Amino acid sequence: MRTVYRGIPFLKSPFDIALYLQLLSKLRPATVIEIGTKAGGSALWFADMLTASGTVRPHIISVDIRPEPIVEDPRISFLRGNAKDLAAVLAPDFLAACLRPWLVIEDSSHLYADVSAALAFFHTHLDPGDYMVVEDGVVSQLTDRRYADYEDGPNRAVADFLTLYGRHYRIDTALCDFYGRNVTYNPNGWLVRI
């Protein structure tokens, strides 16, 4: 929770930074849609990594109920929106203009209702080969009392989502288990649309 990128809070584990680099190399997304902005460090990191890997026009869309980015970059669109009502900010015509493939990152409140709503919304918009990463399921393993407030939201949401739509997705275990079984802050949260 102390990582920074170019002086901006980034808040990614070292394992997940390496896993995202592998995913970016494999997927080569043209659009990254991030639910949860914080200070904008991860949006900037994704923009820079895609540019460095040769993506000509990367577009990062970062949505937050109260976006507070401390960065401005023409490759990044910071939008105000609620994970429970993404249709209000990500209209069909807006999404239709987003180049493929997509990498969707759900990193909002970590509460079950928000994560579930975001997963359900993107299920109707993802194409085969697009990825969806649900971050911070690790909160269920952290012992500080404040993490109990999340009630294992990310992991429960992923499990219930896969119960409903599992035939359309595959957990990318090559990423989840690269450093050992679920050595990631996103256990079983690296999903590819099939």
C-alpha positions in Angstrom: 0.0 0.0 0.0 3.0 2.3 -0.2 4.0 1.8 -3.8 4.2 5.0 -5.9 4.7 5.5 -9.6 6.3 8.8 -10.9 5.6 10.2 -7.5 1.9 9.3 -7.5 0.3 6.6 -5.2 0.1 3.4 -7.2 -0.9 0.8 -4.6 -0.1 -2.4 -6.5 1.8 -5.3 -5.0 5.1 -6.2 -6.6 3.7 -9.5 -7.7 0.8 -7.9 -9.5 3.0 -5.3 -11.2 4.9 -8.2 -12.7 1.7 -10.1 -13.6 0.2 -7.1 -15.2 3.3 -6.6 -17.3 3.0 -10.2 -18.5 -0.7 -9.7 -19.3 -0.1 -6.4 -21.1 2.5 -8.2 -23.3 0.2 -11.0 -24.1 -3.1 -9.1 -24.5 -1.8 -5.8 -25.9 -5.0 -4.0 -24.9 -5.9 -0.9 -26.7 -8.3 0.2 -24.0 -8.0 -0.2 -20.2 -11.1 0.5 -18.2 -10.4 0.9 -14.5 -13.1 1.1 -11.9 -11.5 3.0 -9.0 -9.1 5.9 -9.5 -7.6 7.0 -6.2 -4.9 9.4 -7.1 -4.5 8.1 -10.7 -1.2 6.4 -10.3 -2.3 3.1 -11.8 -4.0 4.8 -14.7 -0.7 6.6 -15.5 1.3 3.4 -15.1 -1.0 1.6 -17.5 -0.8 4.4 -20.0 3.0 4.5 -19.8 3.4 0.7 -20.0 1.2 0.4 -23.1 3.0 3.3 -24.8 6.4 1.7 -24.0 5.2 -1.6 -25.4 4.2 0.0 -28.7 0.5 0.6 -28.4 -0.1 3.5 -30.7 -3.1 5.1 -29.1 -3.7 3.6 -25.6 -6.8 4.8 -23.9 -7.2 4.5 -20.2 -10.6 5.2 -18.8 -10.7 5.5 -15.0 -14.1 5.7 -13.2 -14.6 6.7 -9.6 -17.4 7.9 -7.5 -15.1 10.7 -6.3 -12.1 10.8 -8.7 -9.2 12.7 -7.2 -6.4 12.2 -9.8 -3.3 14.3 -9.3 -2.2 13.7 -12.9 -3.4 14.9 -16.2 -2.6 13.0 -19.4 -4.2 13.0 -22.8 -4.2 9.2 -22.8 -6.4 9.0 -19.7 -10.1 9.9 -19.2 -11.0 10.4 -15.6 -14.8 10.0 -15.2 -17.1 10.4 -12.3 -19.4 7.4 -11.9 -20.6 4.7 -9.5 -19.7 1.0 -9.8 -23.3 0.2 -9.1 -24.5 2.2 -12.1 -21.7 2.1 -14.7 -24.3 2.5 -17.5 -24.8 6.1 -16.5 -21.2 6.9 -17.3 -20.2 4.3 -19.8 -22.9 4.6 -22.5 -23.1 2.1 -25.3 -21.9 4.6 -28.0 -18.9 5.6 -25.8 -17.9 1.9 -25.3 -18.4 1.1 -29.0 -15.7 3.7 -29.8 -13.2 2.0 -27.5 -10.7 0.0 -29.4 -10.2 -3.7 -28.6 -8.9 -5.7 -26.9 -10.0 -4.4 -23.5 -8.5 -4.9 -20.0 -11.1 -4.1 -17.4 -9.9 -3.7 -13.8 -12.4 -3.7 -11.0 -10.8 -1.9 -8.1 -13.6 0.1 -6.6 -14.9 -0.2 -3.0 -14.1 -4.0 -2.6 -17.7 -4.4 -1.4 -19.7 -7.3 -2.7 -22.5 -5.2 -4.2 -20.2 -2.9 -6.1 -17.9 -5.6 -7.4 -20.9 -7.7 -8.5 -22.6 -4.8 -10.2 -19.4 -4.0 -12.2 -18.9 -7.6 -13.2 -22.5 -7.9 -14.4 -22.2 -4.7 -16.3 -19.0 -5.7 -18.2 -20.2 -9.2 -18.9 -22.6 -7.7 -21.5 -19.8 -5.7 -23.1 -16.8 -7.9 -23.2 -15.7 -9.8 -26.3 -13.8 -13.1 -26.4 -10.2 -12.5 -25.5 -11.0 -9.4 -23.3 -9.8 -9.6 -19.7 -11.4 -8.6 -16.5 -9.3 -8.4 -13.3 -11.0 -8.2 -9.9 -8.5 -6.6 -7.5 -7.9 -7.0 -3.8 -9.5 -10.3 -3.0 -6.6 -10.5 -0.6 -8.6 -8.4 1.9 -10.1 -11.7 3.1 -6.7 -12.8 4.3 -5.6 -9.6 6.0 -5.9 -9.6 9.8 -6.4 -5.9 10.6 -10.0 -5.4 11.8 -10.7 -2.8 9.1 -10.4 -5.4 6.3 -13.3 -7.4 7.9 -15.6 -4.5 6.8 -15.2 -5.7 3.2 -16.8 -9.0 4.1 -14.7 -10.8 1.5 -16.5 -8.8 -1.2 -14.2 -9.3 -4.2 -13.8 -13.1 -3.8 -17.5 -13.7 -3.1 -18.5 -11.5 -6.1 -16.1 -13.5 -8.4 -17.3 -16.8 -7.1 -21.0 -15.9 -7.6 -20.3 -14.3 -11.0 -18.5 -17.5 -12.2 -21.5 -19.6 -10.9 -23.7 -17.6 -13.2 -21.5 -17.0 -16.2 -18.6 -19.4 -15.8 -19.1 -21.0 -19.2 -18.1 -17.6 -20.7 -14.9 -17.1 -18.6 -11.7 -18.8 -17.7 -9.6 -18.0 -14.7 -6.1 -17.4 -16.1 -4.2 -19.6 -13.7 -1.0 -19.0 -15.6 -1.2 -15.5 -14.1 -2.9 -16.3 -10.8 -0.5 -19.1 -10.0 2.7 -17.8 -11.7 4.6 -17.3 -8.4 2.7 -20.0 -6.5 -1.0 -20.8 -6.0 -2.8 -17.4 -6.0 0.3 -15.4 -5.0 -1.4 -12.2 -6.1 -3.6 -9.6 -4.4 -6.3 -10.8 -6.9 -6.8 -14.4 -6.1 -8.8 -16.2 -8.9 -9.5 -12.7 -10.1 -7.7 -12.8 -13.5 -10.6 -13.6 -15.8 -10.5 -14.0 -19.6 -13.7 -13.9 -21.7 -13.9 -17.0 -23.9 
